[in-house]
């Protein structure tokens, strides 16, 4: 949990980082995410060795952490894709502004088709960003749905565990009563035999 919160804190720095340091922040976030994934693999192994009554809860906790980290990984990739598109647009804009041309200078005149191509590339980039944002939104919604499903599953497991605990208690009481009834029956049979023997002995 602490490592996940640290990564979330670093994610908040991405939007405020300048061009020179944003790559360092991205690399730091990726390294921390990779480290968390590595730790989760060890936790999965450890959770499988937990006692049966604790194993399911441990596995649910590891799965929840895994979904959280996958969400952070997706958010980082979406940011990197948006940054790449933004930097590409800025380079194209700078190249356009850097062009010098004069009247009647055919060598420095920007062709109309090149300008149209630049505008088309910008529109494609905008559409790509919209698609990325839509994809990220769908992923986030899917993660939220999975979290709700996991919470519901966890509650059902606890309810079943509680119900099984109650059933075990009832079964133990039934077994105890059956054990007592068995001895009462044997005692009754012995007592009946003794009475029958005494009746036969004294009446004959």
N, C-alpha and C positions, 0 to 999 in steps of 0.2 A: 504493500500500500504506500509506504513512504517513497519508494522509488518511482511509483506511478505518479504520485503528487509532484515529485521533483521534475519529471518529464513534462507534466502539464504546466508547471511554472516556466520551464524553458520554452514551451510552445507559445506562451504569452509574449515572449521576447522577440519572436520572429517578425511580427508586424512592425515593431519599433526599431529593429536593427537596420543599420545602414548597409550599403552594398558591400563594403569591405568586410564587415563582421558577420553578415547573415550566413555565409557559407560555414563559418566556424560554429555558429549556433546550430545549424542543421547537422553538422558532423557530430557535435556533442550529443544532440538528441538521438541521432541514429545509433551512436555507440551505447547510450543508456538503454535504448529499446532492445538492442541486441543482447545486452547484459541481462535484462529482465527476462527475455525469452529463454536464455540459457538457464537462469535460476528456476523458471517455471518447469523446464524439463526435469530438473532435479527434484522439484517439489512433487511432480506427478509420480516419480518413482517412490518418493517417501510416502506419499498418500496411499499408494497401493499396499504399503506395508503396515498401515494403521490397523488397529483392531476393527472387526466388522462393524461395531456400533459407531465408530468414528470415521470409517473410511468414506462413506457417502458424503458426509458434510465436508470432509477435506477435499474430495474431488470437486464438489460444487464450488468451493472457494477458489480452487485453482482454475476451473473453467471460467469463473467470473473475472478473475485477474487477466486471463488470456484474452477474453473479449475486450476488456478495457485497453490492453496494450495493442491489440489489432486495430482498435478505433484510433489510437494515437498514431500508429504507423500509417493508416490511411489518411489521416489529417495532414501528416508531414508530407506524404507524396503529393497530395492535392496542392499544398502550398508550394512545393517545388515546381510542379507543373505550371501553376499560375505565375510564379516568379520567372520561369523560363520564357513563357509567352510575353510577359511584360518587358523583359529585357530585350527580347527579339524585336518587339514593337519600337522600343526606344532606339535600338541600333538602326532600324530602318528609317526612323524619323530623323536621327542625326545624319545619316547618309544623305537623306533628301535635302536637309537644311544646309549641308556642307557643299552641295553642288553650287557652283557659281556659273552664271550665264549672263550674257548681254544680248541686247536686241540685235537680231539678224545674225547671230552667231550660231550656225547650225551644229557646230561641234559641242556646244555647251547647252543646247536647248534640250530640255527634258521631253522625251516623246510622250505623246498623249497615251499611247497604249501602256507605257511603263507606269504612268500615274494611275491608270485604271487598274493595272495589275497590283500596284501597291495598296490601293483602296480595297481591292478584292481580298488581298491577304489579310488586311486588318479586319475585314468583316468575318473572314474564316476564323481568325484568332478569337474574335469576340464570341462567335458561335461555339468554338471549342471550350472557351471558359465557361459559357453557360452550361454546356454538356457536362463539364467537370463538376461544376457546382451542383447540378441536378444529380449526378452520380454520387457525389459525397453526401447529399441529403438523403438519398435512398439508402446508402450504407449506414448512415447514422440511425435512420428509422429502423432498419433491420436489426442493428445492435440493440436499440431500445426494446424492440419486440422480443429479442432473444433474452434480454435481461429480465423482462416481465415473465417470460416462460420459465426461466430458471428459478425465479422467486416462487412462482406457483408450484413448480415441481418440488422445490425444497419444502414448501409448506405441506404438500401432499405426503412427502416422505416422512416428515415429522409426525403428521397425523396417523399414518400407517404404523410408524414405530410406536406411537403411544397406544394405538389400538392393539398392536401385537403384544405390547407389554401387559395390557389389561387381559388379553386372551391367555397369556402364559400364566397369569395369576389365577384365572378361573380354572385352567386345566390342572394346576397344582392342587387347587381345592378339591376338584372332582377326583383326582387320583388319591388324595388323602382320604376322602370319604369312601371311595371304593375299597381302599385298603382296610379301613375300619369295618365296613360292612362285611368284608370277607371273614374277618376274625369273629364278628358277631354271629355269622352263619355257622362257622365251624364250632363255636362255643355252644350255639343252640343245638346243633346236631349231637354233640357229645352229651349235653344235658338230657336231650330226649332219649338217647341210648341208655344213659344211666337210670332214668326213670322207668323205662321199659324193662330193664334188667331187674330193678328192685320190685316192680309189680309182679313180674314172672316169678321172682325168687320167693316173695312172701305169699303169693296166692296159690302156689303149687306145693 
